[in-house]
Amino acid sequence: MPSPEKINTREYWEKRYLEEDSPWEIGAPNVNLLESFIRLVKKTDRILIPGAGEGHEAAWLYERGYKNVFVSEWSDSAREKMLALYPDFPENQILTADYFSLSGPYDAILEQTFFCALTPDKRDAYLTHTRDLLTPDGLLYGVLFNRTFPEPGPPFGGSIDAYRNQFQQYFEIREINPWSGSIPPRKGTECIIEMKPRRNPNR
C-alpha cells in the first residue's frame, strides 16, 4: 500500500487517472443517489461535490437547473475529461484544488467517493472542514462504505457504528442507515447519511 503521505497528494490521484486506474468511476450519474438528494435541496442552493472525478453527478444536477453546483477535484486529467464530456458545465465551477484549502459557505455537500479515498488519519480533518464549509443550516448527504476491505486502500471502509461515533462530534445525525439504492457492484455495502453541522457554541 502507498504511504498515507503519498495517497493524500495531487500527484497520486493524477497518476491514477492518467493510467485509467479509476474503478470508482461508474461512467454515468448515480441517479438513485441524486434523486434522493434533490428532495432535500433547492435549485438556488450552493452545492459542492468533493472528489467529483469526471463530474457525472454535477453535470446531471446542472442540466436540471441546479446552476450553483461546484466540484473539487485534484486531478487535472479528471477535470479535462469532465470538460470534454460536459462542455456546457461552467469551467470556473470546477475547483482544481486541495479540498482542505477550499472556503465556503455551501448549502449542501454531496459525498460519494471522497471520504473513502482519504486515509483514515484524515477523517477528523475532513469532518471539521466539511462542517466549516457548510452554512449553519447546511446539509451533508451521501453514501459511505458500510464494510471493510481485505486489501489495502484506497478505498478505506468502515461501519455505521464507527461513523456514528466519529461524525456525531461534528454533525447532528439525521440519518445513517444501510442503503438499498446502491449501484449493483456496491449492493449491500453502503450506508446513506444525512447530517447537519453541529456548531461549537464557544466559536
N, C-alpha and C positions, 0 to 999 in steps of 0.2 A: 504494500500500500504506500502511495506517496505520503510524505510527511504532511502534517497539518499546515505547516508554513508554505508548502508548495501548493496544496489544494486551494488555499484561500488567496489565490493570486489571479490576476488577469491572464497571465501567460498560460497557466494551466488550462483554463477554460477555452482560451483561444486555440490552443493546440488540440483540444478535444473536438472543436468544431472544424478546424482545418482538416483533421483526419477523419471527419464524419463519424466520430465515435460519440454519438449523442442519442443513446437509446431512449432517453426521456422524451424526445420529440415524437409526437404521435402523428404529425403531418396534417393535422386538422384541429379545429377548435374542440375543446372539451365541452360539448353542448349541454350535457346534463348539469355540469357544474355552473355554467354560465346562466342557464335558465333559472336555477335556484338562486343564484347571486342577484340577478336583476330584480327579483321580487323585493329586495332589501335596499336598493339604491335608486336615486333619481338620475334622470338624464343630465342634469346640470352638475352632478357631483364630480369632484376631482378624484379620480381613481388611479391607483398605482399598482402595477403588476411587476413585482421584483423577479429577476432572473427569467425574463419572459422569452428568451431564446428567439425563435423565429416569429413570435408575436401573433400566433393564430387567435388567441383569446382577445387580445387588444383590438385586432382588426375586426373581429366579429362584433365587439361592442361598438366600435367606431361606426361601422356600417349601419348600426341600428340606432344611431342618434346620440350615443354617449361620447360626445366630442371632447370631453376633458379627460380622456384616458391616456395615461403615460406608462411607459415601460422603462425599467432599468435593466441593462444587460452589459456585462463586461466585454463580451467577445465582439470585436469589430466584424468578424465573419458572420456571426448570427445577425447582427444589425444589417449588414448588406443583404443577407438573404431575406430578411423581413421587408426591406425596401423594394427588393425585386418582386417578392410575392404580392406585396400590398402597396403599390406606388401611390395610392391616394391617402395613405396614412401620413400625418404630418411628421416630417423628419425631426423637427425640433421637440417632438414629444417622445422621442427615443433617446433616453438618457444613457449614454455610454460611460458609465461611471461606477465606482465602488458604491454599493448600496449604502454603506455606512457613512458615506460622505454627503448623502442627499439631505435636503431640507424640505420641510412641508410648508403648510399643512395639506393633508389629503383627507377627504371624507371617507374613503374606503381603500383598503389594501386587499388585493386578491392573491391568496397564497396557493400555489400548486406544486411546484417542484423546487422551490428555492430553499426552504428551510432544511429539507433533507440533503441538500447539496453542501451545506455548511458542516464543518467538523463540529462534533458535539460541544467542544470547548467554546464555540462561538454563539451558543444558543442564548445565554443570558444577554449578551450584547445585542443579538437580534431582537429579543423581546423588548429590551429597553428602547432601542432605536425605533422599532416599529411602533411602539406605544407613543413615542415622542413625535413621530411623523404624522400621527392622526390628530384630527380635531377632537375636542373634548367629548363629542358625541359620535366619534368616528367608528368605523366597522373594520374588524379583521375577520375575513371569511375565506374559507378554502378547505383544502384537504391535506392531511398528513398521513404518512405511512403508519399503520397500526400493526407493525410487525418488526422483527429484527431480521438481519441478513447474515447468512453464514459466511459470506465472503467480505473482505474489507471494502469499505466505502470509498467514495460516494456511490450510491446513496447510503445515508445513515438513517436507520429506523428508530422505533420507539414504541411506546404503549400509551393507551389512553390514560391510565393511572399516572404514569410518569409525566405526561404532558400536563395533566390537570395540576399536579403538584408544582410544576415549574411555571406554567402560564398564569396561575391564579395570583402570583405575586405581582403581576403587571397588568392583568386584564380581569374584567368581570366576565365570567364564562357564561354565555347564554346557551351554548350547545357544544358538546363534544361527544360524539356517538359514532358507532360503526356506520358506514355509508353503503347504501345499496346501489348507488348510481355510478360506481366506478366504471371506467372503460374495461373491456374484457380482460386484458392482461393483468389488471390490478384488482380484479374482483375479490372481495373478502379480505383485502389487505389495507384498506384506507378508512380513516375516520373523517367526518365532517366537523369543522369548527366554525363557531360564530361567537365573536367576542367584542367587548367594548373596552376602551382603555381605562385602567384604574389609575387615578391620579394620586400622587403623594400630597396629602393636604398641607404639608410643610413646604412644598415647592412654590 
